Amino acid sequence: MPGISLDVTSHELNVDSTFKPIRQKRRKLGPERSQAVNAEVDRLLEAGSIREVKYPEWLANPVVVKKKNRKWRVCVDFTDLNKACPKDSFPLPHIDRLVETTVGHKLLSFMDAFSGYNQIQMHPEDQEKTAFITERDTYSYKVMPFGLKNAEATYQRLVNKMFHELLGKSMEVYIDDMLVKSLKLEDHIPQLKECFGTLNKYGMKLNPAKCSFEVASGEFKGYLVTERGIEANPKQITVFLEMPSPKTTPETQRLTGRIAALNRFISRSTDK
């Protein structure tokens, strides 16, 4: 995947030189997890997202977790590397404000970038610092992987630059989630063309499986947005109703989190 040009942006780590590089020892994985890691490595190699590397100063381990659909998600444990990186304080948009701006808009289009983070390249001098170890070899990322401390800030800075003339008008963007909104039906196609023109200019690709065009409502960052405004998301309501009564502190915390996500739709939910 070609990705965004290095002339436009790249992800820099800015590692604090006072931190000593850490090489994690390879962790033992079960057969299923090892197979998932190997499959992910094959996919990333084919996409040109990683490369083999020798003698890296920093070395991390893959982390494999099972998703809700029972498939495996493979990430890298960048805990040690992240500790050595200063925080990028570039501001992310307030999600509440973004979704509230959709009130009164007749048509909406929701778009998601394809492997969004991987479309941004790692700065060449920082690639080897992202090295990770598997049972087959050691590799480093050529593109920005999920799990790096300031990845969100790098991505938001990019999309703010790309869509600066459209943000707050015909578009809202939160990291790799994009929303085109139109007050008039006849304006939507021209506004989509503006968005697509910008995507094409910068070489950013979309994930068609996660895009919805010319709809009256849709999900944006967990909220159901419509012309009338924000409405309770049926998915969140279903999860809330199906939760068992909490018996432990973590279960109580999860329940509290679910209530917090819905409290704007629940009368007197904040009363003590």
N, C-alpha and C positions, 0 to 999 in steps of 0.2 A: 504494500500500500504506500504510494508516494508520500502522502501527508502534506502538512503545511511547510512551505519553504523556510529554510533557515534564515533567509533574508527578512522574513516576517517576524518569526519568534522561535525560541527554543527554550527548553527547561534547564535552568542552571541551578546547581545545588548550593553553591557558595559555602562549602564546608568550612567550618571553623578549624583553622590549622592547629589549635591547641588540643583538639580531640585526637586521640590515637586511633588509627584504623582498627576495626575489629573483624576478624575472620571467624565466623561461626563454624563449628564442627557440623558435619552432615548429620542430620537427624534421621532416625530410622522410620520408614513409612511402611504401612501394610501394603499388601499386593494391590488392592483396589486403588489406594491413593497414589501409589507409584505409577500405576497404569495411567491414571488421570494426569499426573505430572508429565509423563512421557508424551501423551497425546497433545497436551498444551504446548510443550516444547516443539513438537513437530509442526503444530499450527503456526506458532510464532516464527519459526525458522522459514517456513514456506512464505509467510507474509513479509519477511524481511524485517521483522520487528526486533529480533535478537541476533546475536552472533556468538560464536565460541570465543572464549577469552582465557589467557594463561596468566598466572601469577598475579591475580588481582589483590590489591591491598585490603579492600572491603569485600566481605563475602557473607551472603545471607542464605536462608533456607526457604524453600517453598512452603506455603501453608495451604492445606486442602480442606475445604469445608463442604458439606452437602447442602445444596439449595432446596427450596421448598418443592421444586419439581423433581427432586431426588437425583438431579445431576450434580456433578462436582464443580466447585469453583476453585480455581488455582490462583493464588496470589503469592507475593513474596513478603517475608517478614523483614521490613526495613526499619525496625525499631531502633537498632543501633545507629544506623546512618541518619535517621531523622533527628536523633538527639544531637547530632553534630551540625545540624543545619539551622540557621537562624530563621525565625518565623517571618514569612512574607505577609505583611498586614494589609495587602490590597483588599478593599472591602467587597464582600459579596452582597448582592441585592437582598432586601428583605422580602421573603416569599409572600407574606401577607399583602404587602403593597403591590407586588406584581399581579397577584390574582385579582385584587380589588379593582385594578385598572381595566378589567375585561367587562365591567358592568356597562350595559347598553350597546354592546357590539353585536351585530347581526350574524356575522360569520367568523369562525375561528379555524385556524389550521395549527396542528400540533406536530412538531418535528423533533427527532432525536438524532444526534450525530452517531455515525457508525463507529463503534469502538473509539469513542470520542477522545479519550486521553492519548490513545496510540496514534492519533493523527498529528500530534505535536512531537517533534524530534527532541531527543536529549542533546544538550550541548556536547559537541564531540569530546571536550576535555573531561566531561563528567560521566561518560558512558560506562567506563570500567568500574566506577564506584557503585553501580547498580548490579554488580555481579551476584549470581546465585548458583548454588551447587545442587546437582541432581546425581542420580546413580550412574548416569551416562557421561556427564561432562560438566564443565562450568561455563556459564553464559552471562552476557551482560546485555542490557537493553539499548537499542538504538533509538527507541521511541520512549515517550514518557509513560511509565507504567502506573497502574493504580497502586496506591499505598504510600507514595512519597508525600512528605509533609506539606509541601506548598503547591501540589499539583492543581488543586482547585483554584488557587489564586492565579497561577499561570494561565489556566484555561479562561477564567473570567476576564482577565486582562486582554486576552486575545479577542474574545467575542465582543467585548466593549469597543475595541478598536475597529473590528470588522463592521459592526452594525451601529456605529455611533450616530449616524444620521437618521436611523429608524427607531432607535430605542425610545420608549415613552410615547411614541406616535403610532406606528403601525406594527411594532414588534416589542416583545419582551423576551429576555434571554436569561436563564439561570444555568450557568456552566454549559452543559451540552444539551439542555432542553430549550427548545425555541417555540415561540408562539407568535403567529401572525393574526392580527385582529382587525376587523373592519366594521365601521359604523354603518356603512352603506353596502348593500349586496354587490353593486356594480364596481365597487372599489377593490374587492378582494383579489381578483385575478391580477390586476396591475400591481398590487402590493406584494403578492406572492412572487411575481416576476422580479421585483426589486430584491426580494430576499434571495431568490435563486441566483440572480446576477452576482450578488455578493458572495454566495457560497462558491459559485463557479470561479470567481476572480481569485479567491484564496485557496481553492482546491479542497474545500471541506466537503466530505461525503456524508450522506444521510443513511439511516437504517430504515428502509421502507417498511419493515415489519412493525416499526414503532411510530409510524407517521399516520396522521388522520387529517384529511384535507376537506375544507368547506363543510364544516359541521357546526351545529348550533350549540353544542356543549362537548366537554371532554375533560380529561383528568390532567392537571398540571401540578406537579410537585405534591401529589397526594390530595389535592383539592379538586372537587367537581366544579368547574367554572361554566357559567351560562350567561346569556344576555341579562338575566335577572340579577346575577351576582353569584356569590359563592354559595354552594349548597352542600349539605352533608354528603360525603362519599359513601354510597351503598356498600362498598367493599369494607370500609372501616367499621360501619355499623354492624355488618355481618360478623366480622371478627370479634367485635366487642360483645355481641349477644351470645356468641358461641364459647366465650371464655368461661372456664370453670371458676367456681368461687376460690379466691386466693387463700392459700394455707401457709405460705412462707413469705418472708420479706421480699425476695425477688419477684414473686408472683404478684404481691401487692403493688410493687413498683411498676410492673408491667401494666397492671390494671389502671393505675394512676396515669401512666403515660397515654393509654388509650383514651381515658376520659379527657385529658388535657387536649388531645388532638381534636376532640369533638365539642369542647366546652363552649365555643361560640354559638353552637346550635342547640345547647341545652339550657333552658331557663333556670336561673339561679344556681348554676353549676359551681360557681365560686363561693357560694355562701358557706360559712363554717357551721 
